[in-house]
Amino acid sequence: MKIKAKMIFEYESKKDAKIAYNCLYPDNIDFVETNLEDNLLICNIESDKLSTFLNTFEDLIQCEKVVEITSKI
């Protein structure tokens, strides 16, 4: 069974979305497909295991929160 989700983070500007993309990209390799569309950061998560999916989902949210706090975006 494949478990899939799309998370969309909306930022005030395209520049802020790019900052978040660059900060999150290293953590997302092999786990999350990440794309930029204007001021949106779009993350697609897919996994065969529920536990892996949930861990990835939670990790992505926590990392994005850290990006917002440290980058002040």
Secondary structure, DSSP 8 states (H G I E B T S, - for coil): --EEEEEEEE-SSHHHHHHHHHHHHHHHTTTEEEEEETTEEEEEEEESSHHHHHHHHHHHHHHHHHHHHHHT-
